[in-house]
Amino acid sequence: MESIDTNLTQENSYIEYLYRQKVEEFLNENKYKLFKSPTEGNFIVYLTNISLQPNTTLNRFLYTFSATASEVMENTIENL
C-alpha cells in the first residue's frame, strides 16, 4: 500500500492550490446548490458573499469557508 505524502513540499503546495481553485470555482459558479442540514433537512440555496480564509498556523493548507445561503425554491424531486 502506497503512503500519502503530507509534507510541505512544492508539489504538495501546487496540488493544494489546484484543489482550492476547483473548490472556489464550484462555490462561485452561478448555480443553485443543495444544502443538507441534519436537523432542518434539505434546502436548495444560492450562495453569495463567499470567502475563503487560510489558516496560517497550518501553512495555509486548511481554509475556513463562509457564505450567505439563501433558499431559492422548495426542495422537491422536480426542482432537484
C-alpha atoms as an extended CHARMM CRD file, in Angstrom:
* protein
*
        80  EXT
         1         1  MET       CA              0.0000000000        0.0000000000        0.0000000000  PROA      1               0.0000000000
         2         2  GLU       CA              1.3770000000        3.3600000000       -1.0120000000  PROA      2               0.0000000000
         3         3  SER       CA              1.5310000000        6.0340000000        1.6850000000  PROA      3               0.0000000000
         4         4  ILE       CA              0.3220000000        9.5900000000        1.1200000000  PROA      4               0.0000000000
         5         5  ASP       CA              2.9460000000       12.3140000000        1.3560000000  PROA      5               0.0000000000
         6         6  THR       CA              1.6360000000       15.1680000000        3.5320000000  PROA      6               0.0000000000
         7         7  ASN       CA              4.9270000000       17.0150000000        3.8700000000  PROA      7               0.0000000000
         8         8  LEU       CA              5.1760000000       20.6760000000        2.9440000000  PROA      8               0.0000000000
         9         9  THR       CA              6.7340000000       20.2950000000       -0.4900000000  PROA      9               0.0000000000
        10        10  GLN       CA              6.4700000000       22.4120000000       -3.6050000000  PROA      10              0.0000000000
        11        11  GLU       CA              4.4970000000       19.6570000000       -5.3490000000  PROA      11              0.0000000000
        12        12  ASN       CA              2.0150000000       19.3220000000       -2.4690000000  PROA      12              0.0000000000
        13        13  SER       CA              1.5910000000       23.0970000000       -2.3310000000  PROA      13              0.0000000000
        14        14  TYR       CA              0.8100000000       23.1600000000       -6.0340000000  PROA      14              0.0000000000
        15        15  ILE       CA             -1.6890000000       20.2870000000       -5.7600000000  PROA      15              0.0000000000
        16        16  GLU       CA             -3.3770000000       22.0610000000       -2.8440000000  PROA      16              0.0000000000
        17        17  TYR       CA             -3.5190000000       25.2630000000       -4.9060000000  PROA      17              0.0000000000
        18        18  LEU       CA             -5.2010000000       23.4490000000       -7.8270000000  PROA      18              0.0000000000
        19        19  TYR       CA             -7.6870000000       21.7810000000       -5.4680000000  PROA      19              0.0000000000
        20        20  ARG       CA             -8.5230000000       25.0970000000       -3.7900000000  PROA      20              0.0000000000
        21        21  GLN       CA             -9.0730000000       26.7000000000       -7.2090000000  PROA      21              0.0000000000
        22        22  LYS       CA            -11.5590000000       23.9450000000       -8.1410000000  PROA      22              0.0000000000
        23        23  VAL       CA            -13.4260000000       24.3360000000       -4.8350000000  PROA      23              0.0000000000
        24        24  GLU       CA            -13.5870000000       28.1010000000       -5.2530000000  PROA      24              0.0000000000
        25        25  GLU       CA            -14.7850000000       27.6630000000       -8.8520000000  PROA      25              0.0000000000
        26        26  PHE       CA            -17.5370000000       25.2910000000       -7.6530000000  PROA      26              0.0000000000
        27        27  LEU       CA            -18.6650000000       27.6680000000       -4.8990000000  PROA      27              0.0000000000
        28        28  ASN       CA            -18.7160000000       30.6950000000       -7.2030000000  PROA      28              0.0000000000
        29        29  GLU       CA            -20.4310000000       29.1080000000      -10.2040000000  PROA      29              0.0000000000
        30        30  ASN       CA            -23.7780000000       30.6870000000      -10.8930000000  PROA      30              0.0000000000
        31        31  LYS       CA            -25.8300000000       27.5900000000       -9.9690000000  PROA      31              0.0000000000
        32        32  TYR       CA            -28.0870000000       26.5270000000       -7.1290000000  PROA      32              0.0000000000
        33        33  LYS       CA            -26.6560000000       24.1670000000       -4.5040000000  PROA      33              0.0000000000
        34        34  LEU       CA            -28.2320000000       21.5170000000       -2.2930000000  PROA      34              0.0000000000
        35        35  PHE       CA            -27.6550000000       22.3100000000        1.3750000000  PROA      35              0.0000000000
        36        36  LYS       CA            -28.1630000000       19.3300000000        3.6670000000  PROA      36              0.0000000000
        37        37  SER       CA            -28.7880000000       20.0150000000        7.3470000000  PROA      37              0.0000000000
        38        38  PRO       CA            -29.0910000000       17.0820000000        9.7730000000  PROA      38              0.0000000000
        39        39  THR       CA            -31.5950000000       18.9770000000       11.9320000000  PROA      39              0.0000000000
        40        40  GLU       CA            -33.5680000000       21.0500000000        9.4000000000  PROA      40              0.0000000000
        41        41  GLY       CA            -33.4720000000       18.8760000000        6.2740000000  PROA      41              0.0000000000
        42        42  ASN       CA            -32.5020000000       19.7740000000        2.7140000000  PROA      42              0.0000000000
        43        43  PHE       CA            -32.6870000000       23.1830000000        1.0350000000  PROA      43              0.0000000000
        44        44  ILE       CA            -31.9990000000       24.4200000000       -2.4700000000  PROA      44              0.0000000000
        45        45  VAL       CA            -29.8830000000       27.5170000000       -1.9680000000  PROA      45              0.0000000000
        46        46  TYR       CA            -27.9470000000       30.1870000000       -3.8420000000  PROA      46              0.0000000000
        47        47  LEU       CA            -24.5920000000       31.2250000000       -2.3630000000  PROA      47              0.0000000000
        48        48  THR       CA            -23.4280000000       34.8370000000       -2.1000000000  PROA      48              0.0000000000
        49        49  ASN       CA            -20.7040000000       36.6900000000       -0.1810000000  PROA      49              0.0000000000
        50        50  ILE       CA            -18.3670000000       33.7010000000       -0.4910000000  PROA      50              0.0000000000
        51        51  SER       CA            -14.9940000000       33.9550000000        1.2130000000  PROA      51              0.0000000000
        52        52  LEU       CA            -12.1190000000       31.5850000000        1.8760000000  PROA      52              0.0000000000
        53        53  GLN       CA             -9.7020000000       32.4190000000        4.6860000000  PROA      53              0.0000000000
        54        54  PRO       CA             -6.4080000000       30.4930000000        5.0620000000  PROA      54              0.0000000000
        55        55  ASN       CA             -5.3200000000       29.1000000000        8.4150000000  PROA      55              0.0000000000
        56        56  THR       CA             -1.7400000000       30.3710000000        8.6120000000  PROA      56              0.0000000000
        57        57  THR       CA             -0.8050000000       28.1170000000       11.5360000000  PROA      57              0.0000000000
        58        58  LEU       CA             -1.3210000000       25.1200000000        9.2130000000  PROA      58              0.0000000000
        59        59  ASN       CA              0.8350000000       26.5470000000        6.3940000000  PROA      59              0.0000000000
        60        60  ARG       CA             -2.2950000000       27.6710000000        4.5150000000  PROA      60              0.0000000000
        61        61  PHE       CA             -3.2570000000       24.0470000000        3.7560000000  PROA      61              0.0000000000
        62        62  LEU       CA             -6.5880000000       24.4260000000        5.5610000000  PROA      62              0.0000000000
        63        63  TYR       CA             -9.0890000000       27.1720000000        4.7860000000  PROA      63              0.0000000000
        64        64  THR       CA            -12.1770000000       28.4720000000        6.5530000000  PROA      64              0.0000000000
        65        65  PHE       CA            -15.1530000000       28.9250000000        4.2650000000  PROA      65              0.0000000000
        66        66  SER       CA            -18.1030000000       31.2560000000        4.7720000000  PROA      66              0.0000000000
        67        67  ALA       CA            -21.0260000000       32.3130000000        2.6020000000  PROA      67              0.0000000000
        68        68  THR       CA            -24.5940000000       33.5140000000        2.7410000000  PROA      68              0.0000000000
        69        69  ALA       CA            -27.0390000000       30.8220000000        1.6160000000  PROA      69              0.0000000000
        70        70  SER       CA            -30.4870000000       31.9870000000        0.5170000000  PROA      70              0.0000000000
        71        71  GLU       CA            -33.2400000000       29.4440000000       -0.0350000000  PROA      71              0.0000000000
        72        72  VAL       CA            -34.4370000000       29.8710000000       -3.6160000000  PROA      72              0.0000000000
        73        73  MET       CA            -37.0420000000       27.1670000000       -4.1590000000  PROA      73              0.0000000000
        74        74  GLU       CA            -38.8580000000       24.3080000000       -2.4970000000  PROA      74              0.0000000000
        75        75  ASN       CA            -36.9380000000       21.0500000000       -2.1510000000  PROA      75              0.0000000000
        76        76  THR       CA            -38.8150000000       18.6930000000       -4.4640000000  PROA      76              0.0000000000
        77        77  ILE       CA            -37.7270000000       15.9390000000       -6.8330000000  PROA      77              0.0000000000
        78        78  GLU       CA            -38.7570000000       18.0940000000       -9.8170000000  PROA      78              0.0000000000
        79        79  ASN       CA            -36.6370000000       21.0450000000       -8.6050000000  PROA      79              0.0000000000
        80        80  LEU       CA            -33.6220000000       18.8640000000       -7.9350000000  PROA      80              0.0000000000
